[in-house]
């Protein structure tokens, strides 16, 4: 996963894979989801990211990795 932010255009992009994008759906105003050929989410684009986050958008990111318990 790669998270990038373009301050000039105020766009954040969360990229999950390098798959070819075949469809894009706007799920909320300024939030677009890119889908690959198999229906998988390739990326999420957030337009006007600084309005949706307080401060600098990349400062708001927290990554938490939890180990799953296998029964």
Secondary structure, DSSP 8 states (H G I E B T S, - for coil): -EEEEETTTTEEEEE-------EEEEEETTEEEEE-TTS-EEEEEEETHHHHSSS-GGGG-----------
